[in-house]
Amino acid sequence: MKPRKNYRSRPKKDGAKKRQKVLAQKRRLVAAGCDKESLEKLSTVEIRDLLKKTARKKPGKSGAKPVKAGKPAKKKAVIKKK
């Protein structure tokens, strides 16, 4: 009789898939503003950490609240005293 559950180990990472992922991460870092020469010297763990840091700080954010598209900003009512 065949057992009901077929237990198997988790599949291991392929070397090619891992290299492909690292190359994609390097491309994202270059697009974010890092230079290629410095990325070539880093290890995969350092590249991942650097990518996490760049993901946290978004360029162009000055702390202002985002405005929804299509809705004009409301003007504040100013009361003039006589």
Secondary structure, 3 states (H helix, E strand, C coil): CCCCCCCCCCCCCCHHHHHHHHHHHHHHHHHHCCCHHHHHHCCHHHHHHHHHHHHHCCCCCCCCCCCCCCCCCCCCCCCCCC
